[in-house]
Amino acid sequence: MTDWAAHRAEFPALSTQTYLNTAAGAPMSRAAAAAARQYYEATERDGDVHWDAWLERVEAVRTMVAALLTANPGEIAFVQNASAAMTLVAARLRGRGDVLLVRGDFPSVTYPWMVAGHGVVFAEPGEHGGAGFEALERALTPATRIVSIGLVNYRTGYRYDLRALGKFCRERDLLLVVDATQGLGAVRVDLSHGDVDFLVSSGYKWLASGYGFGLLYVAREHLSSSAHTAAGWRSARDPYALVSDQLDLSDHARALELGHPPFAAVLGLGAALEMVQAIGSDAIENRVLHLSSRLRQVMEDAGLRMPPADPADRRSGIVYAEAGVDAVRLRNELLASGVYVSARGDGIRCSTHFYNDENDLERLREALDSVPGLRGAEG
Ligand SMILES: Cc1ncc(COP(=O)(O)O)c(C=O)c1O
């Protein structure tokens, strides 16, 4: 039996506020913050003498990330952020065809393709913010060769079926590029089926690892060094040889890190992943989906306008509802009651992670009940 209260106690920020905003950014656990601090404390105390130890730890964390994704460590790179990761992918696939995008997806899922000069087409999403396969099919043109999509929609929380998406792409000879930022760490992301060609993710949300890095997964068949569009000293097959008058690049994803890895951020990620491993991805997903269905009930009871309910395997930790009143005012009213959520468009976006609990939801209910003009706004 998982002791959720014990895991929650590892997040001090949760004892001072009702934190229902992991989709914007998560608090860090004591262990993750301590691991990141370690880097600065040791460098302050000893100077830059721990390179080998840090690098060894980075490789250990790379293996943990690969395990979380059911992928191979050689396919995982630590880059600046998810947007930089998507930009590397778009550059790598320049000239490989047009890109199918979904209207309303997060800008970092779409901009990198436009700025890299790819032709783009947009599929129209349904009310839940996701595009069905008919809508994806309708938007395809003969020139479309790539699909770039957010696994979980950042506003509505709609989650795509990765296996079905992979099948859709395989059957049409399309490359699949996924931004898993709003899902990785909350729901299982299994890359063992070879459905996904490239995946990017940030770490400061559902991985609760703070700002400072992005993850890039490049499926082995796309790792040929001849396709590298950027390189730095650590892109070399033997970085420490420091040969600079000829290129002999590695076909390990590490090559895409270009220079030094973001040590502090990756050390923090390592500690955060130790907690994920201790709890288990299945248990976390079940907890997240249980709490988000309870969350939806609280929001519905309060009179917010809910989009149609999705089946569990299309849901995530994010629940969005139109407010029916000024969304920013509502967000501020809730904040004044110590409840932290986001305003997005005409609505509020609330999100629950494994460290949330029923008391958080009761406090949200009380805060919503105290907002003037909310009930009756549902007409
Ligand atoms: C789907 C998605 N991708 C990427 C990001 C941001 O990633 P980064 O700041 O690491 O580029 C966000 C932030 O909200 C997001 O929701």
The ligand as an ORCA input file, in Angstrom:
! r2SCAN-3c Opt
* xyz 0 1
  C       3.317     21.129    -23.768
  C       4.417     22.029    -23.279
  N       5.615     21.947    -23.850
  C       6.644     22.725    -23.442
  C       6.479     23.636    -22.427
  C       7.622     24.540    -22.004
  O       8.802     23.956    -22.075
  P      10.211     24.716    -21.946
  O      10.016     25.952    -21.139
  O      11.062     23.717    -21.265
  O      10.663     25.004    -23.310
  C       5.225     23.773    -21.806
  C       5.039     24.780    -20.749
  O       3.952     25.077    -20.342
  C       4.173     22.937    -22.228
  O       2.957     23.006    -21.655
*
